[in-house]
Amino acid sequence: MRLRETGLTAEELKAMTDKYMVETYPRYDFVAERAEGMYLYDEKGNAYLDFYGGVAVNSVGNRNHRVIEAVKEQADDIVHTFNYPYTVPQALLAKKICDTVGMDKIFYQNSGAEANECMIKMARKYGTDKYGKNRYHIITAKNGFHGRTYGAMSATGQPDSAVQEGFMPVVPGFSYAEFNNLEDFASKVTADTIAVMIEPVQREGGVYPATREFMEGLRKLCDDKEMLLLLDEVQTGWGRTGAAMAYMGYGVMPDAVSMAKAMGGGMPIGACCARTEVAEALSAGSHGSTYGGNALACAAALASVSEILDNNLSENARTVGKYLRKKLAELPHVKEVRGRGLLVGCEYDIPIAADVKWNALKRRVLITAIGDSMNRMTPPLTAEKKHVDRLVAAMREAIEEAAEEQMVKAG
C-alpha cells in the first residue's frame, strides 16, 4: 500500500502511528513504502542502502521475486487451514529443511521466539519422560538472547537488561554460564540438567562467535552427561554465517535447532528441528500452533530456502563478509570487528554507536546499534563489494561526525 492511496500526508501517518500503537522502537523518520534487492524506498522515492536486512530476515534480498511469485501462486489456492489436512508446501518444506540440516523431524512455529519455546518444551518433556520429573534444568549463555516470550526470555542470559527488567519472576530452571567458557558451563551441570542451549554467534550480546573448541567441548560435555545440545539459529541459520546452518561450519551436530528470520523470506515463520527420539517427546495435546505451518508462509519459506541453496548465498556471505570486516577495521575509532559471514559487529573505542546509526541514516544507509559502542550489520546475503564500499564510506563520515560531536559535548 502506498501513502498516496490513503489520502494522508507522511506527518499524518506518523501521528496516527504514535497515537494508536504501543511504541517500543525508535522510529526512522520516513515511511518505508517499497523495497527491492539491497534497498528500501521512502514515500518520496529516496533509496536507503539496507544493511539491516529486516533484522536478518531479508537474506534473499528485499522483495525477492521467487518468494513473491510463490506467495501469489499459493494465495490463489489456499492461504490457511488448520493442521489436520495435509498441505503441499508444508510437506515439501519439511523434507527440504530436514534433508539440508541433517535432522529427522520439524515442528513449524510463527517466529524465532516461538521456535525457541518449542525447543525448550521439547527438551524438558524429553528429559522428564526419559529420566524423571526433575530433569528439566537448562544451561544457557550469559548475554545470550533467545526471544521475548516468557520461556525464551527466561533462557536469555541478560537479567539486568531491559529484556528481563520488570518482568520477574522469570520461568525457573535456567542457569547462565559464560559464553566460550567450557569450564563454566561444566560447573553449572547438576543431576537435573537436561540441556545446554546457546547461539553459535551471540547476536544481541555483541556479535561474539563461538570458538570451535567451545562448540566441540559442549558436544562432548552433553554426550558425557546424557544431555541435549540445543542451538538457537534463529538469526545465524540459512546462510548468514557462511554455511547453510552455522553448526555446519563447526562440524558439530546438535540434538535440536531452532530457526526463523531468513527461513521465510519476509513471511513470518519459524521452526524447531530435532532428531527423532527428542522430537517424539511432543505428542498430541502436548504442543500446537494455529498458524504454525501456514500454507502461505510455508510456500514463501520453500522459495526462500531454495533461493539460498540454489544460488549458494552462503559462499557469497563468506566472501563479502570477509571483505566487509576488512574494510570496517580500517575506519577511525574502530576497536574490533567481529562476526562470521554477513553477521558483523563493529566495536568502537568510544560510545558513539547510536550516533553513528542516526548519522548513517542521514546518508541513507541503514544499520543498527547494540549498546553504546557497537554497530551491527546483517544485510541481504546478495550484498556485493560495491554495496560494502558505499556503506563504509557513509560510516566513515558518520563516525567522524559522531566523534566530533562527542568532543564538543565534552568541552
N, C-alpha and C positions, 0 to 999 in steps of 0.2 A: 504494500500500500504506500502510495506517495503522498507527501504532505499537501500538495496542491489539490488532491482529490477530496480532502477533508474540509476545505474552506478555511482552515486555521492558519495562522502565522506560526513561525517557529517558536516565538516567545509565548504564544497562547498554548501551544502544545506542551512546552516545558512547564508552564504554570499549572496546567491540568495534571501533569505527572506529579509535580510537587504537592498538589492538593490531595490527590487521591491515593498515592502509592506510599507504602512504608519504605522509606529510602534508607538503605544500608550501604549504598555505593556512592562514592564521589563522582558525579557525572562529568563526562566530557561535554563541553559546551557546543555540541552540534547534534543534529538529527541524522542518525545513520539510516539512509534511505535505500541504498542498494549496495551490492558488493560484487566483486569479480576478481578471481585469482588472488593476487597479493594485495588487493586494495579494497578499502571501504570508501564510499562516496557520500557526502553530506547533501542536504537539501538544495544547496547551491551548485552541486556538481563538482565540488572540490574533492580531490583524491587524497586519501591517507594511506601511507605505506603501513601495512598491518604486520607488525612483529609481535602482536599479542595473540593472534590466531583464534579469537574467541575463547581464550584461556585453553589453548592447545586442542581445541575441538576441530578447527577447520584445517586439518592436516592435508587434505587433498585439494586445498585451495577454497577460497570463498566461492560459494555457489557453483560447485563443481558440476559440470554438465552431465556426467554419468550418474551422479546422485540425483540430480534434478529430474532426469528422464525416468529413473527408477521410481521416484515418488509419484510422478504424473501417471505412469502406467499402473502402479498399484492403486492409486486413488480412483482409477476408473473401474477397478474390480471390487476391492473391499478395503476399507480403512481400518476397521477394528471389529473384533469379535471377542468373546470370552475364550478361555484357554481349554475348552473341551473339544472343539473340532480341530483337526489338523489344518495347517495352512502351509502353502508352498514356500513363501520367503522364510518362515520360521525354521522349517526343516533344512532348507538349503544353507541358511546362515549357520545353523548349528554344526552341520558337517564341515563347512568351510573353516570355521573357527577351531573346532576340536582337532581337525586334521593338521591345521597350521601350528597350533600352540602345543600339541602333544598331550592333550587332555582327553578324558573319556566322556565327560558329561558337562552340560551347560545349563544354567538357570538364568533366564532373562529378567532384568530389572529396568528401571527408568532413569537411573543416574549412577554416578560413582559412589555416592554415599550409600545408596540402596544396595549396590553391588557389594560394598564392604559389610553392610549389615547382614546380608545373606551369607557371606563368607564367615563372619563371626558366629552366626547362629549355626551354620553347618558344622564348624569346628567344635562348638560346645555340645551340640547334640551328638556328634560322633564320640566325643570324649566321655560324656555321661552314659551313653548307651553301651560303650565298649568297656569302660573302666570303672564306672560308678558315678553317683550323683555329684561328687565333689571335684570331678576332673574337668574344670571349666576355665581355669586361670589362663590368661594370655599375656605374653610379654610383648610390648611394643617399644618403639624408639622415642627417646626424648627429642622434642622439636619435630616429631613426625606430624603428618596431617592426614586424616582419613575421612573427613566429612563433618557435617553439622547436625545430623540426626543423632539421637542420644547414644546409641551404641557406638557409632563411628566417632562421635565427639569424645566419648569416654576413652576410646582407643587412642585418640590424638594426644600426644605427649607434650601438651602445652598448658599445664594447669594455671599458669599465671597470665595467660593471654586473653584477649577478648573472645577467643573461640569458646573458652570454658567459664570465664568470669561471669558470675551472676546466675549461672545455671546449675549450681550444685544442689543436691548431691548427684554426682555422675554415677553411671552404672558400675557396680562393683565388679571385681575380678580381673582388673588390669593392673600391670606394673610397668614402669618405664625404665629403660636402660639406655646407656649412652650409645649412640649410633657409631658404627665402625669399631666398637669395643667388645670383642667376643667374650672377654673375661667378665665384663659387667653383665652381659646377657646371661652367661652361665651362672653367675651368682644369684640371679633372680629366679632361677628354676626351683620349684618346690614339687612336692609329691602331687599337688593339684594342677600343675601346669600341663596344658594340652597343646599349646601352640605358641609359636613366635610369629609376629606379624610386622612386616616392615615395607617401606617403599625402596626399590632399588636405587632411586635417586630421591633424596628428600627435596621436595619442590618448595613448599612454603617455609621449610626450615632452613633455607639458604642455599639451595641447589648444591647439595653435597652428594656425590655419587658414592655408593657402597664400594669398598675395595673388594678385589677378587678373593683375598684371604678371608675377609669377613663373611662374604656370601658362602664360600666353601665351608668355612667353620660353622656357620649356622646350620647348614645342611647336615653336617656330621653330628652336631650337638642334638638336633632334632631326631636323627636316626638313633643315636645312642640312648636317648631318654624317652623314646617312643612318643615323640611329639610331632605335630604337623608344622610345616613351613608354609606360611601364608604370605603371598606377595601382593601388595597393592600396586597394580599397574594402571590405575585409572588415568594417569597423565603420561606415564612412560611407555605405555603399550602402543602397539600398532605403528612402529617405525620411528617414533620420536627420538629414541636414543641410538639409532643406527642398527637396530635389529627388529624383527617383527615384534618380539616382546623383549624387554630389557634383560630378563634372565637368560635368554639365549646367548647374549654377549658374554655372560659369565660362565656358561657351561654348567649351570645349576638348575635342577628341576624342582619346582615347588610341589606341594600336595594340592594346593588350590591357588587360584589367581583371580583377582578382580580386574575389570576393565570397563571403560566408558569413553567419554570425550571423543577421540578420533574415530572410534568404532562407528559412530552414527553419521559422520559426515555433515553434522549440523542438526540432525534429528535427535531428540532425547532418548537415549537407550544406554543401558549398562548390562553387565553380566558377571556371573561368577562361574568359573570353570574349575573342575576338580577331577581327581581320579575316582574311579567307580566306588571304592569302599567308602570314601569320605562323602561323596555326593549322595549315596544311598541312605545317609543318616536323615535326609529330608524325605518325608513320605507324605501321603495325602493328609491334609489338615495341618501339617507342621509348618508350612510356609506357603505363600501365594502372592500374587500380584495381579490386579485388574488389568493394568496397561502393559505389564512386562511381556515382551514377545509380540507386541502390537504389530500387525501386518505391515503397516506403512513404515514404522521405524525399522523393522527387520529388512524390508526391501532396500531402504536407504543404507543400512549398515552393510548389507551384502555388496552393494555397489561401492561403498567407501573402502571396505576391506579389500575387495578385488582390485580397486584402483591402486591402493598402496602396494599390494603384492605384484600386480602385473607390471607396474612401472618401476619397481624396485626403489621406491621412495626412501627405504631405509638406507640404501647406499648414498643417495643424494643427501640425506640428513647427516651421514658421517662426513662426506666431503665438504659440504657447505658449512656444517657445524665447526669443523676444524678451521676453516678459513675465518669464520666469524670470531672464534675465540682468539685467533692470532691477531686480527685487526682491532678487537676490543682491548687487548692487552697493550696496544700502542697508544691508547688515549691517556690524556692527563688525569692525574689523581686516581688512576686505577690501581688498586692494591692487589687484586687477584681476580682471575676469570676462571669459573668452574662450570662443569657440566659434562654431558655426553650427548653426542649428536646435536640436534637442534633444541635441546633444553639447556639453556645457557644463562648463567648468572654473572653479573659484572659488579664486583665489590669495590667501593671507594675508600680512600684513606680519610675522608671527611663525610659528615652526614648530609649528603646532598641528593639522595635518591629520589625523593618526592619532587624536588625542584627540577631535577633532570627530566623526570617523567612529564611534567607540565611544560617545560621548555621544549621538549621534543614534540609535544602536541602542537605547539605554536608553529613548528616546522613541518607539521602534518605527517608525523611519524608516531606510531602507537607502540608503547612499551608499558610495562608495569613496574611498580616498586615493591620491594619486600623489606620491611623495616626501614631504618634510617639510611642505610648505606649500600643498598643493593638494588639494581635494576635487573629484571628477568625478561628474557626473550623466548617466545615459543611460537615462531612464525609457521605458516604452512610449510609442509615438507617439500613443496615445489619451489621454495626460495632459491634464487640464483646469486652468484657472486656480485652481480650488478646491484641487486637489492641490498646486500650487505654493505656495499660501498656507500650507497645513499644513506643507509641507517647510520653508519659510523660517522659520516660527515655531519649529519644532523646532531648526533650525540656529542661530537666534539664541541660544537657550538653550544649545545645545551649544558654541557659540563662546565665549560669556561664561563658561561653566563651565571650558572648556579654558584660556582666558586667565588666569582667576583661579588655576587650579591651577599654571600656569607661573610666575606671580608668587610664589606661596607657595614653590615649589621653589627659585626664585632667591634667596629670603631677603628 
